[in-house]
Amino acid sequence: MEAMEPVFNTIVHGKWVLAGEHAVLRGYPALAMPLKQFHLSLKFKPELSGGLIVTPNEVSDVIKALLSDALFEESRLPIGELHLESTIPIGAGLGSSAALSVALARWLSGSLALDTQGVIDLATRLEHRFHGQSSGMDVASVISGEPIVFTKGSKPEHIGITKMPRFTFYDSGRRVPTKQCVSSVESLFDTNRDLAQSLDERMGQATNYAVDGLIRYNNGDVRDGLVFIARAMSISHECFSAWGLVPTEAARVISGVLGDGALAAKLTGAGGGGMVVALWPES
């Protein structure tokens, strides 16, 4: 009798971006953060015969398309039951597509003989199907599981943060596809290239402020750390507003948390909706 492969399990957590969105696609740094309260789990139980069963059924077509892309042909799909569970909101800027791509790449790494870089490359290729052309930041972030500075074409920089200020997340209730947001930002280069370039540069500055602030906070300089982080978030929000990616729903949430005493608030991810993140003073 043919030997059965063992059951495969993996869990991948979400992520969020403190600063650097969109500009990261053009070589500017971004600061991506782990979000452990949201996760995706993948479990595969192999069988000796039959086909591939994906549960829940509503994601079956998407998963099989991704697997066919990864394996280059549908006839190579594994035999067994693949089960997915996720608490990461879809389209909210928290890395749902990156988590799925990483989980699938980890699962396939054995049959495709992939090393660590091979898993990263495959996950990034899978994520292209969601975003058109992924920067690779989200994949790098969910694989790392810790704060990283990501610059396209370079290895992620781990900044070694162990102490974090208080951040809270609020769902704007609105969803806009990442591809649409990316296209909107890129179109600005056709209509007002100087403004588009200046916004990228401002986002790059915001990332530098955010990194400096987290390091200061981590090293015990709480007051200045919060000042730098709040400045980074405010600049990021200004960029999102200039790009036209802060809808009324998100603006209302941001105004509300600032009125409640938050030091700063911004959208995280591609914008157009999704999650708002707020920074709070020390209690």
N, C-alpha and C positions, 0 to 999 in steps of 0.2 A: 504494500500500500504506500502511495506517495506521502511523504512527510508533510505535515501542515506547518505553515509559518505561524509564529506566535501572534497573539492579539497585540495590536499596536495602539498606544494611547499617547496623546500629547495635548498640552494646554498652552495657549498663547494669550498673553494679556494685551490690553489696548494701549494706546498712546495718545498724547496730545502735544501741541506745539506752542511753546511759549512765545517765540518770535521767529521770523524768517520765512513765513509762508509766501509762496509764489516766487519770490526773489531767489529761492533756493534752486529753482529750475534753471536759472541763468548764472549759477556759480557763486552766489552769495551764501554765507553760512546761515544755518537755522538751528534752533535749540529745541530738540524733541525730548519729551518726558514720558516716563512709564505711567500707566494708569492701571494699577493692580486691581481696582474694584470692578473692572470689566474684563471678561475673558471669553475665549472661544476654545472649546474642546473638540477633539477629533478622535474617534475610536474606529478601528477597522478589525473586523473578525473575518478571517479568510475561510473560504469553503473550497472543496475539491471540484465542485461542478456547479453549473449554473452561470449566471451573469453577475453584474455588479448592481447591488441594491443600495440606493442612497436614501437615507432618511434624515430629516423630514422630506417628504416627496416634493414639496414646492421648490426645493433647491436642487433637485436631481438634475435637471437639464443644464443648469449653470455649472455644476460640479463636473458632470461628464464632459462638457465642452472644455473646461479647464484641463481635465485629465487627458483628453485627446490631444490638446495642444502640447502638454508636457511630455506625453509619450509618443507624439508624432503620428499616431494612428489609433483609431477607436478599437481596433481588434486586439490591442495590447492592454485594454482595461483590466485591472485585477478582478478576480472572482471572489465575492464575499459581500459582507454588509458593512457599509461605511455610514457611521452615524455622527452627526454634527449637532452641537448645542452652542449657542452664543448669547451672551448678555450684552455684547457691544452693539449699541444702536447703529443701524445702517445709515450711511450718509450724514453722520453727525460730526465728522472730523476726528473721530476717535480710533481710526485704524482698523475698521471692520474688514476691509478688503485685504489689507496687508496681513492681518492675523490669519485670515483664511488662506492666503497665498503661502505664508510661512508654514502653516500646519500641513498643507498638502505637500509642500516641498520636503518637509521633514519625513513625512510618511513615505514618499517616493524615493528618498535618498538611498535606501537599502537596495531596492531593485535596480536603480540607475547608477549605483556605485558612486554617489556624490560625496565629496568632502565638504567641509564647512563652507568654503567659498562657492562650491557648486550649489549648495542649498540656497545661499544668498542670491546667486545668479538666477536660479530657477524661480524662486519666489518673486524676484523683481520682474522677470519676464511674464509671470502669471498676472502680476498686478498691472502690467501695461494694458491688459484687457479691460481693466476698470477705468484707468485714468488716461488712456491714450499713450502717454509717455511719462512713466513714473520717474521721479528724481532718484528713487531708491531710499529716500529718508525714512519713510514709514516702515519699510521692511527692516532696515538697519535698527530702527528704534525698538520694534517689538522683539527682534532677536536679542538685542542687548539687554533689555529690561532695566536700564538705568539711564540717567540723563546723558545725552550725547550732543556734541556739536557736529552737525553734518554739513559737509561741503561736497557738492557733486564731483565725482571723480577722485575723491580722497577717502582714506579710511576714517571712520567715525572717531571723534576725539572724546574719550571718557573723562569727565571733569571731576569725578570722585566725590560727589555730594552725598552726605549722609544725613544732613538736617535740612528740612524743607519748611518754608513758610506755609501758612494756611491758604490753600486754594479751594474754591468750591465751583461746581459745575451746574449750569442751568440750561435746559433744553428750550431753544427758541420755538420749537414746534414746526419749523419750516425746513424743507429739504430741497436742495438744488444739486444736480449732478456735478461732480468734480470737474469733468471735462468742460462743462458749460462755464464754470467759474474761471478755469484756466484760459479758455478761449477769450473770455471777456477781458482779462488782464492783458493777454497778448495782443488783442486788437488795439489797445491803447498805444502800442508802439507804432501803429500805422497812422493814427490820428494826431498824436501828440508825443513824439518820441522823447523830447526833453523831460516832460512830466513823468513818463513811464520810467525813464532811467533814474530820475531823482527819487521816485518811490522805491525802486529796488535798492538804491543806496541807503535810503532811510530805514528800510527793513534790515539791511545789513548792520546799520548802527544799532538798531533795536536789539538784535541778537547779541552784539557786544555788550550793551548795557545789561541785558538779562544774565549773561554769563558772569559778568563782574558782580552783579547783585547777588546771585546765588552763592558765589564763592565768598563774598563778604559775609553774607548771612550764615553760611556754614562755619565760618571762622569766628563767629561770635559778634560781628559788627552788625547787629540786627537792624538798627535804625537806618544806616546808610544802605545796607543790603536791600531793605524794603523800598527805599527811595529809588535805587537804580532799577529794581524789577518793575516798580510802578511806572517809571519813565519808559521802560522798554514796552510795556503793555499799552501805554497811551500812544506811543508812536505807531505801534502796530495797528491800533484801532484807527488812527488817522489815515494810515495807508489803506486799510480795508474800506474806509469811507470814501476816499478819493477814487478807489477802484469801482465804487458803486456796488459793493458786496455786503453792505450792512442793511438788511431789509428792516421794515418797520417793526416786525416782531422782535428781532434781535435788539434793535435800538431801544425798545421799550424795556426789555430785560436789563440791558446795560444801565439805563437811566435809573431803574428801580434799585439795583444793587449798589450803585454809587450813592443814591439817596439814603440807603441803609447803612452807609459807612465804609463800603469797600474802598480800598486805595486806588484800584484800577480795575477795568474789565474790558474784555475783548472777545471776539470770535476766535475759535481755534480750528485749524484745518483750512479748507479751500474758501470758506465763507459762503455768502448767499443764504445762510441759515445755519442749522446745526447747533452745536454747543457754544455757550458763552462761559468763559472762565473768569472768575473774580479773585482778586488778591485782597486779603484782609489784614488789618493791623494785629499786633500781638494782643492777646486778651489779658 
